[in-house]
Amino acid sequence: MKHILLISLLSSLSIIAGCSSSSRHQYKEVRTLKGPDITENLTNYTSGLSCVSDRINLSRKVKITVDAIPDKSGKVNSSEGYKITQGVESMAITALAKIKAIQVVERRNIGAFNTESDLMQKKRIGDKKRYKLSNGRYIKYKPLLSGKIHSADYYITGAVTEVNYNIYSGGKLVNVSGLEFGSKTVMMNVAMDLRIVNVHTLDVIDSISLQKQFVGKRTKAGLYRFMDKELVNYDGGSSTDEPLQMGVRSLVERGVAQLVGRLFNVRVNECYHDNIQIR
């Protein structure tokens, strides 16, 4: 009896395996869903950087680097992490690079440079060329030369200093016979303090504090009813939020334009036609 059961079990497994094997060949390649094309990441304040750039007339490029611009708003959720992007320094470098009168120099991420320099110092880097030393001797490795790194003239630093939730909320939600409908608007803001510093003297040349408000809208229609002792929940509606991280990029671009523009006596407000009054 046991042998019969074992044979039956093995036969069943073979049939299942066969079905599983044959079913593999029935799948067709799934088309990958393709969204919108890649575009340049621009904000309403990006064009002002080019405007500032066009108004600066110099015989040489001024070298500026970016120091730390951390999130010091204190808004961190243990489960969700930071609320604000931690890439503000990268945003600032991108903004600076859009101003032709500026030569951006890297000071934050130099790990690859240090590794390369260490290998050159150990005479392990070569490019199939021969290099002539001052004593007339030729070497096959790439020499590490002193004084090749350009000095920065200024650096930009600062922090995200405020994240204020629900600075305004308004709207109406009405419930009629279990049907809830209406709309609600909620606003929050983010503030950033930036400054530009002379690298050689550590004098703070200029500083600015900017804030951006964000709008979120909710429209809702919900039906709640008891049917056969079970709660049936239908919830329909829409929500629209102004992109928070793009707003942070806007703050960075406007701040960089202001600090660099004032460094060269550019009337930055004319590039934006905004209402920011800078001393």
ChimeraX attribute file (.defattr): number of C-alpha atoms within 10 A of each C-alpha:
attribute: neighborCount
match mode: 1-to-1
recipient: residues
	/A:1	6
	/A:2	7
	/A:3	8
	/A:4	9
	/A:5	10
	/A:6	11
	/A:7	12
	/A:8	12
	/A:9	12
	/A:10	12
	/A:11	12
	/A:12	12
	/A:13	12
	/A:14	12
	/A:15	12
	/A:16	12
	/A:17	12
	/A:18	11
	/A:19	11
	/A:20	11
	/A:21	11
	/A:22	10
	/A:23	10
	/A:24	9
	/A:25	8
	/A:26	8
	/A:27	7
	/A:28	7
	/A:29	6
	/A:30	6
	/A:31	6
	/A:32	6
	/A:33	5
	/A:34	6
	/A:35	6
	/A:36	5
	/A:37	5
	/A:38	6
	/A:39	6
	/A:40	5
	/A:41	8
	/A:42	12
	/A:43	14
	/A:44	12
	/A:45	20
	/A:46	19
	/A:47	14
	/A:48	23
	/A:49	25
	/A:50	16
	/A:51	19
	/A:52	26
	/A:53	19
	/A:54	13
	/A:55	16
	/A:56	17
	/A:57	11
	/A:58	10
	/A:59	6
	/A:60	9
	/A:61	12
	/A:62	14
	/A:63	16
	/A:64	26
	/A:65	24
	/A:66	24
	/A:67	17
	/A:68	15
	/A:69	21
	/A:70	18
	/A:71	22
	/A:72	15
	/A:73	18
	/A:74	12
	/A:75	15
	/A:76	13
	/A:77	9
	/A:78	7
	/A:79	6
	/A:80	7
	/A:81	9
	/A:82	14
	/A:83	15
	/A:84	19
	/A:85	14
	/A:86	14
	/A:87	15
	/A:88	23
	/A:89	21
	/A:90	16
	/A:91	19
	/A:92	22
	/A:93	21
	/A:94	15
	/A:95	22
	/A:96	25
	/A:97	16
	/A:98	21
	/A:99	22
	/A:100	17
	/A:101	21
	/A:102	19
	/A:103	19
	/A:104	22
	/A:105	19
	/A:106	15
	/A:107	13
	/A:108	12
	/A:109	8
	/A:110	10
	/A:111	10
	/A:112	9
	/A:113	10
	/A:114	11
	/A:115	11
	/A:116	15
	/A:117	16
	/A:118	14
	/A:119	15
	/A:120	17
	/A:121	15
	/A:122	12
	/A:123	15
	/A:124	13
	/A:125	17
	/A:126	14
	/A:127	8
	/A:128	9
	/A:129	10
	/A:130	13
	/A:131	14
	/A:132	11
	/A:133	10
	/A:134	7
	/A:135	6
	/A:136	8
	/A:137	9
	/A:138	12
	/A:139	14
	/A:140	15
	/A:141	18
	/A:142	18
	/A:143	18
	/A:144	16
	/A:145	10
	/A:146	6
	/A:147	7
	/A:148	7
	/A:149	9
	/A:150	10
	/A:151	13
	/A:152	19
	/A:153	16
	/A:154	23
	/A:155	21
	/A:156	27
	/A:157	18
	/A:158	22
	/A:159	19
	/A:160	26
	/A:161	19
	/A:162	17
	/A:163	21
	/A:164	13
	/A:165	13
	/A:166	14
	/A:167	11
	/A:168	11
	/A:169	13
	/A:170	11
	/A:171	12
	/A:172	10
	/A:173	13
	/A:174	13
	/A:175	12
	/A:176	8
	/A:177	9
	/A:178	12
	/A:179	15
	/A:180	16
	/A:181	18
	/A:182	15
	/A:183	17
	/A:184	15
	/A:185	18
	/A:186	17
	/A:187	18
	/A:188	17
	/A:189	18
	/A:190	21
	/A:191	18
	/A:192	24
	/A:193	19
	/A:194	22
	/A:195	19
	/A:196	25
	/A:197	18
	/A:198	16
	/A:199	16
	/A:200	10
	/A:201	9
	/A:202	11
	/A:203	11
	/A:204	14
	/A:205	13
	/A:206	16
	/A:207	17
	/A:208	17
	/A:209	16
	/A:210	16
	/A:211	17
	/A:212	15
	/A:213	15
	/A:214	17
	/A:215	17
	/A:216	16
	/A:217	17
	/A:218	15
	/A:219	17
	/A:220	17
	/A:221	17
	/A:222	15
	/A:223	16
	/A:224	14
	/A:225	14
	/A:226	10
	/A:227	8
	/A:228	7
	/A:229	7
	/A:230	8
	/A:231	10
	/A:232	12
	/A:233	11
	/A:234	11
	/A:235	14
	/A:236	12
	/A:237	12
	/A:238	11
	/A:239	12
	/A:240	11
	/A:241	13
	/A:242	13
	/A:243	11
	/A:244	19
	/A:245	15
	/A:246	15
	/A:247	20
	/A:248	22
	/A:249	24
	/A:250	21
	/A:251	27
	/A:252	28
	/A:253	26
	/A:254	22
	/A:255	24
	/A:256	24
	/A:257	29
	/A:258	24
	/A:259	21
	/A:260	25
	/A:261	21
	/A:262	16
	/A:263	13
	/A:264	13
	/A:265	11
	/A:266	20
	/A:267	13
	/A:268	23
	/A:269	18
	/A:270	11
	/A:271	17
	/A:272	19
	/A:273	9
	/A:274	9
	/A:275	7
	/A:276	10
	/A:277	6
	/A:278	11
	/A:279	4
